[in-house]
Amino acid sequence: MRILADLPDEDIAWLDGYAAEQGKSRAAVIRDAVTAYRSKHRDWLEQGFGLWTRYGQGADGAEYEAEIRKAWDTGDLS
């Protein structure tokens, strides 16, 4: 989708220079910038969902529940 955005001339000049350095078009640099901005501004639920599993700390919920229930039954809550 095309958009229309007004930017100051000095920002356009910087953007053109940066795009040339990267070997990209101005539009590609703007798309990359929007993608990077969105990834840093996700809501808290989206940022945290699955975080433990991503870093090797995940556990199957049913297995965890079974372990907790077993501890209740045996009285070993340590």
mmCIF file of the N, C-alpha and C atoms, coordinates in Angstrom:
data_MODEL
# 
_entry.id   MODEL 
# 
loop_
_atom_site.group_PDB 
_atom_site.id 
_atom_site.type_symbol 
_atom_site.label_atom_id 
_atom_site.label_alt_id 
_atom_site.label_comp_id 
_atom_site.label_asym_id 
_atom_site.label_entity_id 
_atom_site.label_seq_id 
_atom_site.pdbx_PDB_ins_code 
_atom_site.Cartn_x 
_atom_site.Cartn_y 
_atom_site.Cartn_z 
_atom_site.occupancy 
_atom_site.B_iso_or_equiv 
_atom_site.pdbx_formal_charge 
_atom_site.auth_seq_id 
_atom_site.auth_comp_id 
_atom_site.auth_asym_id 
_atom_site.auth_atom_id 
_atom_site.pdbx_PDB_model_num 
ATOM 1   N N  . MET A 1 1  ? 0.840  -1.163  0.000  1.00 0.00 ? 1  MET A N  1 
ATOM 2   C CA . MET A 1 1  ? 0.000  0.000   0.000  1.00 0.00 ? 1  MET A CA 1 
ATOM 3   C C  . MET A 1 1  ? 0.892  1.236   0.000  1.00 0.00 ? 1  MET A C  1 
ATOM 4   N N  . ARG A 1 2  ? 0.544  2.161   -0.771 1.00 0.00 ? 2  ARG A N  1 
ATOM 5   C CA . ARG A 1 2  ? 1.294  3.417   -0.826 1.00 0.00 ? 2  ARG A CA 1 
ATOM 6   C C  . ARG A 1 2  ? 0.761  4.382   0.220  1.00 0.00 ? 2  ARG A C  1 
ATOM 7   N N  . ILE A 1 3  ? 1.677  5.169   0.776  1.00 0.00 ? 3  ILE A N  1 
ATOM 8   C CA . ILE A 1 3  ? 1.281  6.208   1.723  1.00 0.00 ? 3  ILE A CA 1 
ATOM 9   C C  . ILE A 1 3  ? 1.943  7.511   1.310  1.00 0.00 ? 3  ILE A C  1 
ATOM 10  N N  . LEU A 1 4  ? 1.409  8.594   1.817  1.00 0.00 ? 4  LEU A N  1 
ATOM 11  C CA . LEU A 1 4  ? 1.981  9.912   1.589  1.00 0.00 ? 4  LEU A CA 1 
ATOM 12  C C  . LEU A 1 4  ? 2.431  10.445  2.933  1.00 0.00 ? 4  LEU A C  1 
ATOM 13  N N  . ALA A 1 5  ? 3.705  10.792  3.042  1.00 0.00 ? 5  ALA A N  1 
ATOM 14  C CA . ALA A 1 5  ? 4.226  11.319  4.308  1.00 0.00 ? 5  ALA A CA 1 
ATOM 15  C C  . ALA A 1 5  ? 5.099  12.532  3.999  1.00 0.00 ? 5  ALA A C  1 
ATOM 16  N N  . ASP A 1 6  ? 4.887  13.585  4.743  1.00 0.00 ? 6  ASP A N  1 
ATOM 17  C CA . ASP A 1 6  ? 5.696  14.793  4.584  1.00 0.00 ? 6  ASP A CA 1 
ATOM 18  C C  . ASP A 1 6  ? 6.857  14.730  5.565  1.00 0.00 ? 6  ASP A C  1 
ATOM 19  N N  . LEU A 1 7  ? 8.076  14.839  5.046  1.00 0.00 ? 7  LEU A N  1 
ATOM 20  C CA . LEU A 1 7  ? 9.286  14.847  5.868  1.00 0.00 ? 7  LEU A CA 1 
ATOM 21  C C  . LEU A 1 7  ? 10.091 16.086  5.533  1.00 0.00 ? 7  LEU A C  1 
ATOM 22  N N  . PRO A 1 8  ? 10.814 16.618  6.501  1.00 0.00 ? 8  PRO A N  1 
ATOM 23  C CA . PRO A 1 8  ? 11.677 17.772  6.227  1.00 0.00 ? 8  PRO A CA 1 
ATOM 24  C C  . PRO A 1 8  ? 12.759 17.405  5.196  1.00 0.00 ? 8  PRO A C  1 
ATOM 25  N N  . ASP A 1 9  ? 13.205 18.405  4.454  1.00 0.00 ? 9  ASP A N  1 
ATOM 26  C CA . ASP A 1 9  ? 14.205 18.181  3.403  1.00 0.00 ? 9  ASP A CA 1 
ATOM 27  C C  . ASP A 1 9  ? 15.481 17.536  3.939  1.00 0.00 ? 9  ASP A C  1 
ATOM 28  N N  . GLU A 1 10 ? 15.917 17.954  5.144  1.00 0.00 ? 10 GLU A N  1 
ATOM 29  C CA . GLU A 1 10 ? 17.153 17.375  5.693  1.00 0.00 ? 10 GLU A CA 1 
ATOM 30  C C  . GLU A 1 10 ? 16.971 15.892  6.028  1.00 0.00 ? 10 GLU A C  1 
ATOM 31  N N  . ASP A 1 11 ? 15.763 15.483  6.435  1.00 0.00 ? 11 ASP A N  1 
ATOM 32  C CA . ASP A 1 11 ? 15.515 14.062  6.692  1.00 0.00 ? 11 ASP A CA 1 
ATOM 33  C C  . ASP A 1 11 ? 15.513 13.263  5.392  1.00 0.00 ? 11 ASP A C  1 
ATOM 34  N N  . ILE A 1 12 ? 14.955 13.847  4.341  1.00 0.00 ? 12 ILE A N  1 
ATOM 35  C CA . ILE A 1 12 ? 14.953 13.175  3.037  1.00 0.00 ? 12 ILE A CA 1 
ATOM 36  C C  . ILE A 1 12 ? 16.387 13.015  2.537  1.00 0.00 ? 12 ILE A C  1 
ATOM 37  N N  . ALA A 1 13 ? 17.194 14.056  2.698  1.00 0.00 ? 13 ALA A N  1 
ATOM 38  C CA . ALA A 1 13 ? 18.600 13.978  2.261  1.00 0.00 ? 13 ALA A CA 1 
ATOM 39  C C  . ALA A 1 13 ? 19.338 12.892  3.039  1.00 0.00 ? 13 ALA A C  1 
ATOM 40  N N  . TRP A 1 14 ? 19.124 12.836  4.356  1.00 0.00 ? 14 TRP A N  1 
ATOM 41  C CA . TRP A 1 14 ? 19.764 11.794  5.161  1.00 0.00 ? 14 TRP A CA 1 
ATOM 42  C C  . TRP A 1 14 ? 19.285 10.421  4.731  1.00 0.00 ? 14 TRP A C  1 
ATOM 43  N N  . LEU A 1 15 ? 17.973 10.298  4.518  1.00 0.00 ? 15 LEU A N  1 
ATOM 44  C CA . LEU A 1 15 ? 17.385 9.029   4.120  1.00 0.00 ? 15 LEU A CA 1 
ATOM 45  C C  . LEU A 1 15 ? 17.948 8.550   2.785  1.00 0.00 ? 15 LEU A C  1 
ATOM 46  N N  . ASP A 1 16 ? 18.095 9.470   1.837  1.00 0.00 ? 16 ASP A N  1 
ATOM 47  C CA . ASP A 1 16 ? 18.666 9.102   0.538  1.00 0.00 ? 16 ASP A CA 1 
ATOM 48  C C  . ASP A 1 16 ? 20.114 8.645   0.676  1.00 0.00 ? 16 ASP A C  1 
ATOM 49  N N  . GLY A 1 17 ? 20.888 9.345   1.510  1.00 0.00 ? 17 GLY A N  1 
ATOM 50  C CA . GLY A 1 17 ? 22.276 8.953   1.727  1.00 0.00 ? 17 GLY A CA 1 
ATOM 51  C C  . GLY A 1 17 ? 22.382 7.602   2.393  1.00 0.00 ? 17 GLY A C  1 
ATOM 52  N N  . TYR A 1 18 ? 21.554 7.376   3.396  1.00 0.00 ? 18 TYR A N  1 
ATOM 53  C CA . TYR A 1 18 ? 21.569 6.095   4.106  1.00 0.00 ? 18 TYR A CA 1 
ATOM 54  C C  . TYR A 1 18 ? 21.154 4.964   3.170  1.00 0.00 ? 18 TYR A C  1 
ATOM 55  N N  . ALA A 1 19 ? 20.125 5.201   2.383  1.00 0.00 ? 19 ALA A N  1 
ATOM 56  C CA . ALA A 1 19 ? 19.661 4.183   1.439  1.00 0.00 ? 19 ALA A CA 1 
ATOM 57  C C  . ALA A 1 19 ? 20.760 3.835   0.437  1.00 0.00 ? 19 ALA A C  1 
ATOM 58  N N  . ALA A 1 20 ? 21.476 4.844   -0.036 1.00 0.00 ? 20 ALA A N  1 
ATOM 59  C CA . ALA A 1 20 ? 22.567 4.596   -0.988 1.00 0.00 ? 20 ALA A CA 1 
ATOM 60  C C  . ALA A 1 20 ? 23.672 3.770   -0.335 1.00 0.00 ? 20 ALA A C  1 
ATOM 61  N N  . GLU A 1 21 ? 24.018 4.085   0.920  1.00 0.00 ? 21 GLU A N  1 
ATOM 62  C CA . GLU A 1 21 ? 25.036 3.309   1.644  1.00 0.00 ? 21 GLU A CA 1 
ATOM 63  C C  . GLU A 1 21 ? 24.634 1.845   1.784  1.00 0.00 ? 21 GLU A C  1 
ATOM 64  N N  . GLN A 1 22 ? 23.348 1.611   2.025  1.00 0.00 ? 22 GLN A N  1 
ATOM 65  C CA . GLN A 1 22 ? 22.842 0.262   2.243  1.00 0.00 ? 22 GLN A CA 1 
ATOM 66  C C  . GLN A 1 22 ? 22.531 -0.473  0.941  1.00 0.00 ? 22 GLN A C  1 
ATOM 67  N N  . GLY A 1 23 ? 22.561 0.259   -0.161 1.00 0.00 ? 23 GLY A N  1 
ATOM 68  C CA . GLY A 1 23 ? 22.221 -0.346  -1.450 1.00 0.00 ? 23 GLY A CA 1 
ATOM 69  C C  . GLY A 1 23 ? 20.742 -0.674  -1.559 1.00 0.00 ? 23 GLY A C  1 
ATOM 70  N N  . LYS A 1 24 ? 19.930 0.145   -0.908 1.00 0.00 ? 24 LYS A N  1 
ATOM 71  C CA . LYS A 1 24 ? 18.481 -0.064  -0.891 1.00 0.00 ? 24 LYS A CA 1 
ATOM 72  C C  . LYS A 1 24 ? 17.778 1.164   -1.420 1.00 0.00 ? 24 LYS A C  1 
ATOM 73  N N  . SER A 1 25 ? 16.514 0.987   -1.707 1.00 0.00 ? 25 SER A N  1 
ATOM 74  C CA . SER A 1 25 ? 15.703 2.143   -2.090 1.00 0.00 ? 25 SER A CA 1 
ATOM 75  C C  . SER A 1 25 ? 15.250 2.877   -0.833 1.00 0.00 ? 25 SER A C  1 
ATOM 76  N N  . ARG A 1 26 ? 14.825 4.106   -1.014 1.00 0.00 ? 26 ARG A N  1 
ATOM 77  C CA . ARG A 1 26 ? 14.307 4.881   0.108  1.00 0.00 ? 26 ARG A CA 1 
ATOM 78  C C  . ARG A 1 26 ? 13.108 4.154   0.723  1.00 0.00 ? 26 ARG A C  1 
ATOM 79  N N  . ALA A 1 27 ? 12.246 3.613   -0.119 1.00 0.00 ? 27 ALA A N  1 
ATOM 80  C CA . ALA A 1 27 ? 11.063 2.905   0.373  1.00 0.00 ? 27 ALA A CA 1 
ATOM 81  C C  . ALA A 1 27 ? 11.453 1.681   1.196  1.00 0.00 ? 27 ALA A C  1 
ATOM 82  N N  . ALA A 1 28 ? 12.490 0.964   0.765  1.00 0.00 ? 28 ALA A N  1 
ATOM 83  C CA . ALA A 1 28 ? 12.928 -0.221  1.515  1.00 0.00 ? 28 ALA A CA 1 
ATOM 84  C C  . ALA A 1 28 ? 13.447 0.170   2.896  1.00 0.00 ? 28 ALA A C  1 
ATOM 85  N N  . VAL A 1 29 ? 14.160 1.271   2.976  1.00 0.00 ? 29 VAL A N  1 
ATOM 86  C CA . VAL A 1 29 ? 14.673 1.737   4.275  1.00 0.00 ? 29 VAL A CA 1 
ATOM 87  C C  . VAL A 1 29 ? 13.511 2.133   5.185  1.00 0.00 ? 29 VAL A C  1 
ATOM 88  N N  . ILE A 1 30 ? 12.518 2.786   4.644  1.00 0.00 ? 30 ILE A N  1 
ATOM 89  C CA . ILE A 1 30 ? 11.354 3.176   5.443  1.00 0.00 ? 30 ILE A CA 1 
ATOM 90  C C  . ILE A 1 30 ? 10.601 1.929   5.907  1.00 0.00 ? 30 ILE A C  1 
ATOM 91  N N  . ARG A 1 31 ? 10.436 0.939   5.029  1.00 0.00 ? 31 ARG A N  1 
ATOM 92  C CA . ARG A 1 31 ? 9.776  -0.311  5.443  1.00 0.00 ? 31 ARG A CA 1 
ATOM 93  C C  . ARG A 1 31 ? 10.545 -0.981  6.572  1.00 0.00 ? 31 ARG A C  1 
ATOM 94  N N  . ASP A 1 32 ? 11.869 -1.039  6.452  1.00 0.00 ? 32 ASP A N  1 
ATOM 95  C CA . ASP A 1 32 ? 12.700 -1.632  7.503  1.00 0.00 ? 32 ASP A CA 1 
ATOM 96  C C  . ASP A 1 32 ? 12.534 -0.886  8.828  1.00 0.00 ? 32 ASP A C  1 
ATOM 97  N N  . ALA A 1 33 ? 12.469 0.442   8.741  1.00 0.00 ? 33 ALA A N  1 
ATOM 98  C CA . ALA A 1 33 ? 12.324 1.260   9.948  1.00 0.00 ? 33 ALA A CA 1 
ATOM 99  C C  . ALA A 1 33 ? 10.978 1.001   10.630 1.00 0.00 ? 33 ALA A C  1 
ATOM 100 N N  . VAL A 1 34 ? 9.920  0.894   9.856  1.00 0.00 ? 34 VAL A N  1 
ATOM 101 C CA . VAL A 1 34 ? 8.598  0.632   10.429 1.00 0.00 ? 34 VAL A CA 1 
ATOM 102 C C  . VAL A 1 34 ? 8.572  -0.749  11.072 1.00 0.00 ? 34 VAL A C  1 
ATOM 103 N N  . THR A 1 35 ? 9.157  -1.741  10.414 1.00 0.00 ? 35 THR A N  1 
ATOM 104 C CA . THR A 1 35 ? 9.212  -3.098  10.967 1.00 0.00 ? 35 THR A CA 1 
ATOM 105 C C  . THR A 1 35 ? 9.982  -3.109  12.290 1.00 0.00 ? 35 THR A C  1 
ATOM 106 N N  . ALA A 1 36 ? 11.123 -2.423  12.332 1.00 0.00 ? 36 ALA A N  1 
ATOM 107 C CA . ALA A 1 36 ? 11.917 -2.373  13.557 1.00 0.00 ? 36 ALA A CA 1 
ATOM 108 C C  . ALA A 1 36 ? 11.157 -1.654  14.662 1.00 0.00 ? 36 ALA A C  1 
ATOM 109 N N  . TYR A 1 37 ? 10.477 -0.582  14.333 1.00 0.00 ? 37 TYR A N  1 
ATOM 110 C CA . TYR A 1 37 ? 9.701  0.168   15.321 1.00 0.00 ? 37 TYR A CA 1 
ATOM 111 C C  . TYR A 1 37 ? 8.583  -0.695  15.895 1.00 0.00 ? 37 TYR A C  1 
ATOM 112 N N  . ARG A 1 38 ? 7.881  -1.401  15.010 1.00 0.00 ? 38 ARG A N  1 
ATOM 113 C CA . ARG A 1 38 ? 6.783  -2.259  15.477 1.00 0.00 ? 38 ARG A CA 1 
ATOM 114 C C  . ARG A 1 38 ? 7.285  -3.359  16.391 1.00 0.00 ? 38 ARG A C  1 
ATOM 115 N N  . SER A 1 39 ? 8.438  -3.936  16.086 1.00 0.00 ? 39 SER A N  1 
ATOM 116 C CA . SER A 1 39 ? 8.938  -5.039  16.917 1.00 0.00 ? 39 SER A CA 1 
ATOM 117 C C  . SER A 1 39 ? 9.299  -4.567  18.322 1.00 0.00 ? 39 SER A C  1 
ATOM 118 N N  . LYS A 1 40 ? 9.643  -3.311  18.466 1.00 0.00 ? 40 LYS A N  1 
ATOM 119 C CA . LYS A 1 40 ? 9.986  -2.762  19.780 1.00 0.00 ? 40 LYS A CA 1 
ATOM 120 C C  . LYS A 1 40 ? 8.774  -2.229  20.534 1.00 0.00 ? 40 LYS A C  1 
ATOM 121 N N  . HIS A 1 41 ? 7.647  -2.111  19.871 1.00 0.00 ? 41 HIS A N  1 
ATOM 122 C CA . HIS A 1 41 ? 6.470  -1.514  20.494 1.00 0.00 ? 41 HIS A CA 1 
ATOM 123 C C  . HIS A 1 41 ? 5.273  -2.457  20.474 1.00 0.00 ? 41 HIS A C  1 
ATOM 124 N N  . ARG A 1 42 ? 5.536  -3.744  20.708 1.00 0.00 ? 42 ARG A N  1 
ATOM 125 C CA . ARG A 1 42 ? 4.444  -4.707  20.820 1.00 0.00 ? 42 ARG A CA 1 
ATOM 126 C C  . ARG A 1 42 ? 3.828  -4.571  22.205 1.00 0.00 ? 42 ARG A C  1 
ATOM 127 N N  . ASP A 1 43 ? 2.604  -5.031  22.355 1.00 0.00 ? 43 ASP A N  1 
ATOM 128 C CA . ASP A 1 43 ? 1.993  -4.948  23.680 1.00 0.00 ? 43 ASP A CA 1 
ATOM 129 C C  . ASP A 1 43 ? 2.649  -5.950  24.627 1.00 0.00 ? 43 ASP A C  1 
ATOM 130 N N  . TRP A 1 44 ? 2.444  -5.775  25.898 1.00 0.00 ? 44 TRP A N  1 
ATOM 131 C CA . TRP A 1 44 ? 3.140  -6.575  26.917 1.00 0.00 ? 44 TRP A CA 1 
ATOM 132 C C  . TRP A 1 44 ? 2.830  -8.053  26.782 1.00 0.00 ? 44 TRP A C  1 
ATOM 133 N N  . LEU A 1 45 ? 1.606  -8.411  26.406 1.00 0.00 ? 45 LEU A N  1 
ATOM 134 C CA . LEU A 1 45 ? 1.256  -9.815  26.287 1.00 0.00 ? 45 LEU A CA 1 
ATOM 135 C C  . LEU A 1 45 ? 2.003  -10.458 25.124 1.00 0.00 ? 45 LEU A C  1 
ATOM 136 N N  . GLU A 1 46 ? 2.058  -9.776  24.010 1.00 0.00 ? 46 GLU A N  1 
ATOM 137 C CA . GLU A 1 46 ? 2.759  -10.304 22.846 1.00 0.00 ? 46 GLU A CA 1 
ATOM 138 C C  . GLU A 1 46 ? 4.265  -10.420 23.116 1.00 0.00 ? 46 GLU A C  1 
ATOM 139 N N  . GLN A 1 47 ? 4.829  -9.471  23.849 1.00 0.00 ? 47 GLN A N  1 
ATOM 140 C CA . GLN A 1 47 ? 6.254  -9.521  24.169 1.00 0.00 ? 47 GLN A CA 1 
ATOM 141 C C  . GLN A 1 47 ? 6.585  -10.688 25.079 1.00 0.00 ? 47 GLN A C  1 
ATOM 142 N N  . GLY A 1 48 ? 5.718  -10.976 26.042 1.00 0.00 ? 48 GLY A N  1 
ATOM 143 C CA . GLY A 1 48 ? 6.031  -11.984 27.035 1.00 0.00 ? 48 GLY A CA 1 
ATOM 144 C C  . GLY A 1 48 ? 5.539  -13.380 26.716 1.00 0.00 ? 48 GLY A C  1 
ATOM 145 N N  . PHE A 1 49 ? 4.599  -13.515 25.789 1.00 0.00 ? 49 PHE A N  1 
ATOM 146 C CA . PHE A 1 49 ? 4.015  -14.812 25.496 1.00 0.00 ? 49 PHE A CA 1 
ATOM 147 C C  . PHE A 1 49 ? 5.079  -15.785 24.990 1.00 0.00 ? 49 PHE A C  1 
ATOM 148 N N  . GLY A 1 50 ? 5.226  -16.902 25.674 1.00 0.00 ? 50 GLY A N  1 
ATOM 149 C CA . GLY A 1 50 ? 6.184  -17.924 25.270 1.00 0.00 ? 50 GLY A CA 1 
ATOM 150 C C  . GLY A 1 50 ? 7.621  -17.619 25.625 1.00 0.00 ? 50 GLY A C  1 
ATOM 151 N N  . LEU A 1 51 ? 7.850  -16.597 26.420 1.00 0.00 ? 51 LEU A N  1 
ATOM 152 C CA . LEU A 1 51 ? 9.208  -16.158 26.730 1.00 0.00 ? 51 LEU A CA 1 
ATOM 153 C C  . LEU A 1 51 ? 10.017 -17.243 27.425 1.00 0.00 ? 51 LEU A C  1 
ATOM 154 N N  . TRP A 1 52 ? 9.443  -17.907 28.402 1.00 0.00 ? 52 TRP A N  1 
ATOM 155 C CA . TRP A 1 52 ? 10.187 -18.941 29.125 1.00 0.00 ? 52 TRP A CA 1 
ATOM 156 C C  . TRP A 1 52 ? 10.546 -20.085 28.196 1.00 0.00 ? 52 TRP A C  1 
ATOM 157 N N  . THR A 1 53 ? 9.627  -20.482 27.353 1.00 0.00 ? 53 THR A N  1 
ATOM 158 C CA . THR A 1 53 ? 9.884  -21.585 26.429 1.00 0.00 ? 53 THR A CA 1 
ATOM 159 C C  . THR A 1 53 ? 10.979 -21.220 25.440 1.00 0.00 ? 53 THR A C  1 
ATOM 160 N N  . ARG A 1 54 ? 10.970 -19.984 24.983 1.00 0.00 ? 54 ARG A N  1 
ATOM 161 C CA . ARG A 1 54 ? 12.005 -19.553 24.035 1.00 0.00 ? 54 ARG A CA 1 
ATOM 162 C C  . ARG A 1 54 ? 13.399 -19.676 24.609 1.00 0.00 ? 54 ARG A C  1 
ATOM 163 N N  . TYR A 1 55 ? 13.526 -19.539 25.913 1.00 0.00 ? 55 TYR A N  1 
ATOM 164 C CA . TYR A 1 55 ? 14.843 -19.582 26.539 1.00 0.00 ? 55 TYR A CA 1 
ATOM 165 C C  . TYR A 1 55 ? 15.078 -20.865 27.324 1.00 0.00 ? 55 TYR A C  1 
ATOM 166 N N  . GLY A 1 56 ? 14.391 -21.941 26.941 1.00 0.00 ? 56 GLY A N  1 
ATOM 167 C CA . GLY A 1 56 ? 14.653 -23.250 27.507 1.00 0.00 ? 56 GLY A CA 1 
ATOM 168 C C  . GLY A 1 56 ? 14.102 -23.479 28.899 1.00 0.00 ? 56 GLY A C  1 
ATOM 169 N N  . GLN A 1 57 ? 13.186 -22.639 29.348 1.00 0.00 ? 57 GLN A N  1 
ATOM 170 C CA . GLN A 1 57 ? 12.646 -22.792 30.695 1.00 0.00 ? 57 GLN A CA 1 
ATOM 171 C C  . GLN A 1 57 ? 11.215 -23.321 30.673 1.00 0.00 ? 57 GLN A C  1 
ATOM 172 N N  . GLY A 1 58 ? 10.747 -23.746 29.520 1.00 0.00 ? 58 GLY A N  1 
ATOM 173 C CA . GLY A 1 58 ? 9.360  -24.171 29.392 1.00 0.00 ? 58 GLY A CA 1 
ATOM 174 C C  . GLY A 1 58 ? 9.103  -25.530 30.005 1.00 0.00 ? 58 GLY A C  1 
ATOM 175 N N  . ALA A 1 59 ? 7.877  -25.741 30.410 1.00 0.00 ? 59 ALA A N  1 
ATOM 176 C CA . ALA A 1 59 ? 7.444  -27.032 30.928 1.00 0.00 ? 59 ALA A CA 1 
ATOM 177 C C  . ALA A 1 59 ? 6.040  -27.287 30.408 1.00 0.00 ? 59 ALA A C  1 
ATOM 178 N N  . ASP A 1 60 ? 5.724  -28.542 30.191 1.00 0.00 ? 60 ASP A N  1 
ATOM 179 C CA . ASP A 1 60 ? 4.384  -28.900 29.765 1.00 0.00 ? 60 ASP A CA 1 
ATOM 180 C C  . ASP A 1 60 ? 3.424  -28.606 30.910 1.00 0.00 ? 60 ASP A C  1 
ATOM 181 N N  . GLY A 1 61 ? 2.356  -27.903 30.639 1.00 0.00 ? 61 GLY A N  1 
ATOM 182 C CA . GLY A 1 61 ? 1.418  -27.511 31.681 1.00 0.00 ? 61 GLY A CA 1 
ATOM 183 C C  . GLY A 1 61 ? 0.794  -28.691 32.405 1.00 0.00 ? 61 GLY A C  1 
ATOM 184 N N  . ALA A 1 62 ? 0.430  -29.731 31.660 1.00 0.00 ? 62 ALA A N  1 
ATOM 185 C CA . ALA A 1 62 ? -0.182 -30.904 32.280 1.00 0.00 ? 62 ALA A CA 1 
ATOM 186 C C  . ALA A 1 62 ? 0.814  -31.621 33.190 1.00 0.00 ? 62 ALA A C  1 
ATOM 187 N N  . GLU A 1 63 ? 2.073  -31.714 32.748 1.00 0.00 ? 63 GLU A N  1 
ATOM 188 C CA . GLU A 1 63 ? 3.096  -32.353 33.580 1.00 0.00 ? 63 GLU A CA 1 
ATOM 189 C C  . GLU A 1 63 ? 3.329  -31.553 34.862 1.00 0.00 ? 63 GLU A C  1 
ATOM 190 N N  . TYR A 1 64 ? 3.381  -30.243 34.736 1.00 0.00 ? 64 TYR A N  1 
ATOM 191 C CA . TYR A 1 64 ? 3.580  -29.383 35.906 1.00 0.00 ? 64 TYR A CA 1 
ATOM 192 C C  . TYR A 1 64 ? 2.434  -29.555 36.895 1.00 0.00 ? 64 TYR A C  1 
ATOM 193 N N  . GLU A 1 65 ? 1.213  -29.558 36.371 1.00 0.00 ? 65 GLU A N  1 
ATOM 194 C CA . GLU A 1 65 ? 0.050  -29.727 37.236 1.00 0.00 ? 65 GLU A CA 1 
ATOM 195 C C  . GLU A 1 65 ? 0.078  -31.081 37.947 1.00 0.00 ? 65 GLU A C  1 
ATOM 196 N N  . ALA A 1 66 ? 0.444  -32.131 37.236 1.00 0.00 ? 66 ALA A N  1 
ATOM 197 C CA . ALA A 1 66 ? 0.532  -33.458 37.847 1.00 0.00 ? 66 ALA A CA 1 
ATOM 198 C C  . ALA A 1 66 ? 1.556  -33.479 38.979 1.00 0.00 ? 66 ALA A C  1 
ATOM 199 N N  . GLU A 1 67 ? 2.703  -32.819 38.777 1.00 0.00 ? 67 GLU A N  1 
ATOM 200 C CA . GLU A 1 67 ? 3.730  -32.756 39.819 1.00 0.00 ? 67 GLU A CA 1 
ATOM 201 C C  . GLU A 1 67 ? 3.227  -32.002 41.046 1.00 0.00 ? 67 GLU A C  1 
ATOM 202 N N  . ILE A 1 68 ? 2.538  -30.917 40.837 1.00 0.00 ? 68 ILE A N  1 
ATOM 203 C CA . ILE A 1 68 ? 1.997  -30.128 41.941 1.00 0.00 ? 68 ILE A CA 1 
ATOM 204 C C  . ILE A 1 68 ? 0.957  -30.942 42.705 1.00 0.00 ? 68 ILE A C  1 
ATOM 205 N N  . ARG A 1 69 ? 0.073  -31.610 41.970 1.00 0.00 ? 69 ARG A N  1 
ATOM 206 C CA . ARG A 1 69 ? -0.962 -32.420 42.627 1.00 0.00 ? 69 ARG A CA 1 
ATOM 207 C C  . ARG A 1 69 ? -0.344 -33.565 43.412 1.00 0.00 ? 69 ARG A C  1 
ATOM 208 N N  . LYS A 1 70 ? 0.724  -34.178 42.868 1.00 0.00 ? 70 LYS A N  1 
ATOM 209 C CA . LYS A 1 70 ? 1.400  -35.255 43.569 1.00 0.00 ? 70 LYS A CA 1 
ATOM 210 C C  . LYS A 1 70 ? 1.982  -34.736 44.886 1.00 0.00 ? 70 LYS A C  1 
ATOM 211 N N  . ALA A 1 71 ? 2.548  -33.543 44.855 1.00 0.00 ? 71 ALA A N  1 
ATOM 212 C CA . ALA A 1 71 ? 3.098  -32.943 46.066 1.00 0.00 ? 71 ALA A CA 1 
ATOM 213 C C  . ALA A 1 71 ? 1.992  -32.695 47.092 1.00 0.00 ? 71 ALA A C  1 
ATOM 214 N N  . TRP A 1 72 ? 0.814  -32.287 46.640 1.00 0.00 ? 72 TRP A N  1 
ATOM 215 C CA . TRP A 1 72 ? -0.300 -32.083 47.560 1.00 0.00 ? 72 TRP A CA 1 
ATOM 216 C C  . TRP A 1 72 ? -0.690 -33.404 48.219 1.00 0.00 ? 72 TRP A C  1 
ATOM 217 N N  . ASP A 1 73 ? -0.749 -34.439 47.393 1.00 0.00 ? 73 ASP A N  1 
ATOM 218 C CA . ASP A 1 73 ? -1.177 -35.754 47.908 1.00 0.00 ? 73 ASP A CA 1 
ATOM 219 C C  . ASP A 1 73 ? -0.184 -36.329 48.907 1.00 0.00 ? 73 ASP A C  1 
ATOM 220 N N  . THR A 1 74 ? 1.101  -36.131 48.674 1.00 0.00 ? 74 THR A N  1 
ATOM 221 C CA . THR A 1 74 ? 2.121  -36.693 49.560 1.00 0.00 ? 74 THR A CA 1 
ATOM 222 C C  . THR A 1 74 ? 2.457  -35.762 50.713 1.00 0.00 ? 74 THR A C  1 
ATOM 223 N N  . GLY A 1 75 ? 2.025  -34.533 50.633 1.00 0.00 ? 75 GLY A N  1 
ATOM 224 C CA . GLY A 1 75 ? 2.324  -33.561 51.670 1.00 0.00 ? 75 GLY A CA 1 
ATOM 225 C C  . GLY A 1 75 ? 3.717  -32.970 51.558 1.00 0.00 ? 75 GLY A C  1 
ATOM 226 N N  . ASP A 1 76 ? 4.446  -33.296 50.475 1.00 0.00 ? 76 ASP A N  1 
ATOM 227 C CA . ASP A 1 76 ? 5.813  -32.788 50.255 1.00 0.00 ? 76 ASP A CA 1 
ATOM 228 C C  . ASP A 1 76 ? 5.714  -31.506 49.418 1.00 0.00 ? 76 ASP A C  1 
ATOM 229 N N  . LEU A 1 77 ? 5.549  -30.382 50.066 1.00 0.00 ? 77 LEU A N  1 
ATOM 230 C CA . LEU A 1 77 ? 5.363  -29.126 49.363 1.00 0.00 ? 77 LEU A CA 1 
ATOM 231 C C  . LEU A 1 77 ? 6.646  -28.296 49.275 1.00 0.00 ? 77 LEU A C  1 
ATOM 232 N N  . SER A 1 78 ? 7.788  -28.905 49.530 1.00 0.00 ? 78 SER A N  1 
ATOM 233 C CA . SER A 1 78 ? 9.030  -28.155 49.486 1.00 0.00 ? 78 SER A CA 1 
ATOM 234 C C  . SER A 1 78 ? 9.530  -27.941 48.091 1.00 0.00 ? 78 SER A C  1 
# 
